[in-house]
Amino acid sequence: MHTERVTIEGVDFETTLRLGGPIGLLALHGGVEGGTAELAREVATRTGATLLTFTQPLGPPTHIPSTRMSPCTPLTTFLTHTTLTISLHGHNRRSTPRTIYVGGSNRPAARVLATALSHWAPAFVPITTLSEIPNPLRGLHPDNPVNQTRDGGVQLELPVQARTTHPAPTDPEVPPTEVVDALTAGVRLITERLSAVSESDEL
């Protein structure tokens, strides 16, 4: 586990990087979108995936769009080490408080995660049809880090209830168990499929 302070557009971040398997769990807005860093950390711990979180320990939280998160050393290391990224974000759309938008350029992996969410966290509704995902939440821009690994990635836009169980304001964020279980199952299945493809290529 490596912790490093970085500055992007005048905002100070604390990054936490832990190298692991070829799938990477990424939380670019852990300091703004509550529960995303904690959720990424828990799923990465369970699956052995690589982890990178950004938090803002000082000052008021500032949201910098994903496409402007410059390639600092931790992010560059993360993108070089992993082959597929799962990037966790939060949305606060009052009209869809139970909807999880599943974007990103790797559509097969997106469908695997959506299926796992439907099975393990049935209280939430995963949406994978891109035309049904609000444009700002689709995560398809080439400058978005989720799409900059070899196999692209999946961007999950999670409502508040899918990323935190609302502890007391002074307590750490605690992600819902069913969502942790769902993403753990999905990451494991994607890892198995990547491994099978790699072994096939070697034959």
Sequence and secondary structure as in RCSB ss.txt:
>XXXX:A:sequence
MHTERVTIEGVDFETTLRLGGPIGLLALHGGVEGGTAELAREVATRTGATLLTFTQPLGPPTHIPSTRMSPCTPL
TTFLTHTTLTISLHGHNRRSTPRTIYVGGSNRPAARVLATALSHWAPAFVPITTLSEIPNPLRGLHPDNPVNQTR
DGGVQLELPVQARTTHPAPTDPEVPPTEVVDALTAGVRLITERLSAVSESDEL
>XXXX:A:secstr
 EEEEEEETTEEEEEEEE  EEEEEEETTTTTSTTHHHHHHHHHHHHTEEEEEEE  SSS     GGG    HHH
HHHHHH SEEEEEEE   TT TTEEEEESS HHHHHHHHHHHHHH TTSEEE  GGGS GGGS   TTSGGG ST
T EEEEEE GGGT     TTS     HHHHHHHHHHHHHHHHHHHHHHHHHH 
